[in-house]
Amino acid sequence: MIPAQVVVAALGYASLGIAAGYSTVALVAVLAWRRFISRPRNIPPSGQPVTILKPLCGEEPGLYAQLRSFCAQQYAPFQIVFGTLDPCDPALTVVARLVREFPDLPIDVVADPRRHGHNNKSSNLINMLTVARHPILLIADSDILVGPDYLATVTAPLRDERIGLVTCLSRDQPTPRLWSRLGSMYVNEWYFPSVMLAWMFGYQDYASGQTLCLRRATLEAIGGLQAFVDHLADDHQLGKLIRARGLSIVLSPYQVVAVRDEPTLESLTRHELRWMRTIHILSPWSFRMIFLTFSLGLATVGVWLAYAAPAHALAWTLFGVTALARFGLHVAHRVGGRSLLEDLWLVPARDLLTCALWFQSFFSRRVSWRGSEFIVDATGVMRRIA
């Protein structure tokens, strides 16, 4: 019979091996993305007329600069449609300023309160689509900042008729608040490294609502925006329906910047619980194994368990590899921008919070979104709670 301490030690070394292996490969994926894929490229404009759909909801931090970056694209011809469900939305004041600043740019504004389902963003887009003029549609969130070559880069893959959708990764840029900085670490140091790693190993279904570029004919072929007007993960459902028609999804080399503002801990946990529960609904089996990506926590448990065996040097070596790779994930996205060591002291708290929210997400299908509460079923369909 195998002694208990041998079993415990084996579990410890298995945990350390997984933690060191995952964190190292994730760091390699991030560095490979930065070095070989997400690089400045001189892509000539395709000349395909494009309508940019920008759904709005409130005046977010930096909204003027973010919306203006879309108006300043080196591309022609293109139209921008700004839309809101609230005719009194303060974001419309920013839009009015842009209309005055860019008098030669076709800008349309739709302020229509009609709702077509439980997903307010999809309802807003359905209302906006009525004034869209062009055969190429680009749906982009209001909180992202882009350079003047963004539109040319993102639309270029649609020259290939086999491509049905183009999407982008993003890098979170936090406001100075502590909770904003913690929130950006969730995206920059855990979520998107896992996306890059999955893509590197052949996962082709990723679609992010921060950039969704497709032909209008493709959208109509899958049933239009009405096909996912009640879905929590509308971007994922869009990608799923496009893939079902035999078309490919392209992850653009262009990485947008998303402004992250979390005024309170409650705001931060509410957003991240919604994202965790979304992942849980989309991939329930793989979600159960996500704890294997919590490398620093897993390695800490592994060192503790490995003390049942005498070979402590190997345990600390594997822990050191994990810690170095985790440090690499912390600084990789900061190169050329923020201080490399800024917020390093927050890494343990960030990883512990991610683990806690993952665990909590198993016990409820309730999510908060833009001040409303919803229950989400096993298929991702949401229902508003009165």
BELGI-V526291 format. One record per residue. N is the residue number from 0. RES is the residue in three letters. NEAR is the number of other C-alpha atoms within 10 Angstrom. Layout:
# BELGI-V526291
N;RES;NEAR  N;RES;NEAR
This chain:
# BELGI-V526291
0;MET;3  1;ILE;6  2;PRO;7  3;ALA;10  4;GLN;14  5;VAL;14  6;VAL;15  7;VAL;18  8;ALA;22  9;ALA;17  10;LEU;17  11;GLY;25  12;TYR;25  13;ALA;17  14;SER;26  15;LEU;32  16;GLY;20  17;ILE;21  18;ALA;29  19;ALA;26  20;GLY;17  21;TYR;21  22;SER;28  23;THR;21  24;VAL;15  25;ALA;26  26;LEU;24  27;VAL;18  28;ALA;21  29;VAL;25  30;LEU;19  31;ALA;15  32;TRP;17  33;ARG;15  34;ARG;10  35;PHE;9  36;ILE;15  37;SER;16  38;ARG;12  39;PRO;10  40;ARG;11  41;ASN;9  42;ILE;12  43;PRO;11  44;PRO;17  45;SER;16  46;GLY;13  47;GLN;18  48;PRO;16  49;VAL;25  50;THR;25  51;ILE;24  52;LEU;24  53;LYS;22  54;PRO;22  55;LEU;25  56;CYS;18  57;GLY;15  58;GLU;16  59;GLU;16  60;PRO;13  61;GLY;15  62;LEU;20  63;TYR;18  64;ALA;15  65;GLN;20  66;LEU;22  67;ARG;18  68;SER;16  69;PHE;22  70;CYS;22  71;ALA;14  72;GLN;16  73;GLN;15  74;TYR;19  75;ALA;15  76;PRO;14  77;PHE;22  78;GLN;20  79;ILE;22  80;VAL;22  81;PHE;22  82;GLY;28  83;THR;27  84;LEU;22  85;ASP;18  86;PRO;13  87;CYS;11  88;ASP;15  89;PRO;15  90;ALA;21  91;LEU;22  92;THR;13  93;VAL;15  94;VAL;21  95;ALA;12  96;ARG;12  97;LEU;17  98;VAL;17  99;ARG;10  100;GLU;12  101;PHE;13  102;PRO;9  103;ASP;8  104;LEU;17  105;PRO;14  106;ILE;19  107;ASP;16  108;VAL;17  109;VAL;21  110;ALA;18  111;ASP;16  112;PRO;14  113;ARG;13  114;ARG;16  115;HIS;16  116;GLY;17  117;HIS;18  118;ASN;22  119;ASN;22  120;LYS;20  121;SER;24  122;SER;24  123;ASN;28  124;LEU;24  125;ILE;20  126;ASN;20  127;MET;23  128;LEU;17  129;THR;10  130;VAL;15  131;ALA;19  132;ARG;16  133;HIS;16  134;PRO;14  135;ILE;21  136;LEU;25  137;LEU;23  138;ILE;19  139;ALA;19  140;ASP;19  141;SER;25  142;ASP;23  143;ILE;24  144;LEU;22  145;VAL;20  146;GLY;15  147;PRO;14  148;ASP;20  149;TYR;20  150;LEU;23  151;ALA;20  152;THR;20  153;VAL;25  154;THR;26  155;ALA;17  156;PRO;21  157;LEU;19  158;ARG;10  159;ASP;9  160;GLU;10  161;ARG;12  162;ILE;19  163;GLY;23  164;LEU;28  165;VAL;25  166;THR;28  167;CYS;20  168;LEU;22  169;SER;20  170;ARG;20  171;ASP;23  172;GLN;21  173;PRO;20  174;THR;17  175;PRO;12  176;ARG;14  177;LEU;16  178;TRP;21  179;SER;23  180;ARG;21  181;LEU;22  182;GLY;25  183;SER;23  184;MET;24  185;TYR;19  186;VAL;18  187;ASN;22  188;GLU;26  189;TRP;22  190;TYR;13  191;PHE;17  192;PRO;22  193;SER;21  194;VAL;17  195;MET;23  196;LEU;20  197;ALA;16  198;TRP;15  199;MET;15  200;PHE;10  201;GLY;9  202;TYR;11  203;GLN;15  204;ASP;17  205;TYR;20  206;ALA;24  207;SER;20  208;GLY;17  209;GLN;21  210;THR;24  211;LEU;24  212;CYS;27  213;LEU;25  214;ARG;20  215;ARG;18  216;ALA;13  217;THR;20  218;LEU;20  219;GLU;12  220;ALA;12  221;ILE;16  222;GLY;11  223;GLY;15  224;LEU;17  225;GLN;17  226;ALA;16  227;PHE;23  228;VAL;25  229;ASP;21  230;HIS;23  231;LEU;30  232;ALA;22  233;ASP;22  234;ASP;19  235;HIS;20  236;GLN;19  237;LEU;23  238;GLY;23  239;LYS;17  240;LEU;18  241;ILE;22  242;ARG;17  243;ALA;11  244;ARG;12  245;GLY;11  246;LEU;17  247;SER;19  248;ILE;24  249;VAL;20  250;LEU;23  251;SER;20  252;PRO;19  253;TYR;22  254;GLN;21  255;VAL;18  256;VAL;19  257;ALA;21  258;VAL;22  259;ARG;24  260;ASP;24  261;GLU;21  262;PRO;14  263;THR;13  264;LEU;13  265;GLU;11  266;SER;15  267;LEU;16  268;THR;17  269;ARG;16  270;HIS;16  271;GLU;21  272;LEU;23  273;ARG;19  274;TRP;18  275;MET;21  276;ARG;26  277;THR;20  278;ILE;17  279;HIS;21  280;ILE;20  281;LEU;17  282;SER;11  283;PRO;14  284;TRP;10  285;SER;11  286;PHE;16  287;ARG;13  288;MET;9  289;ILE;12  290;PHE;16  291;LEU;16  292;THR;20  293;PHE;19  294;SER;27  295;LEU;26  296;GLY;19  297;LEU;22  298;ALA;29  299;THR;20  300;VAL;16  301;GLY;27  302;VAL;23  303;TRP;14  304;LEU;23  305;ALA;27  306;TYR;16  307;ALA;17  308;ALA;16  309;PRO;10  310;ALA;11  311;HIS;12  312;ALA;9  313;LEU;14  314;ALA;25  315;TRP;17  316;THR;14  317;LEU;22  318;PHE;25  319;GLY;16  320;VAL;19  321;THR;27  322;ALA;20  323;LEU;17  324;ALA;24  325;ARG;25  326;PHE;19  327;GLY;20  328;LEU;23  329;HIS;21  330;VAL;19  331;ALA;17  332;HIS;19  333;ARG;15  334;VAL;9  335;GLY;8  336;GLY;7  337;ARG;11  338;SER;10  339;LEU;16  340;LEU;11  341;GLU;12  342;ASP;14  343;LEU;12  344;TRP;9  345;LEU;13  346;VAL;18  347;PRO;12  348;ALA;11  349;ARG;20  350;ASP;19  351;LEU;14  352;LEU;16  353;THR;21  354;CYS;16  355;ALA;12  356;LEU;18  357;TRP;22  358;PHE;14  359;GLN;13  360;SER;20  361;PHE;14  362;PHE;9  363;SER;11  364;ARG;19  365;ARG;18  366;VAL;24  367;SER;16  368;TRP;13  369;ARG;9  370;GLY;5  371;SER;10  372;GLU;15  373;PHE;19  374;ILE;16  375;VAL;21  376;ASP;14  377;ALA;11  378;THR;10  379;GLY;23  380;VAL;19  381;MET;23  382;ARG;18  383;ARG;16  384;ILE;11  385;ALA;6
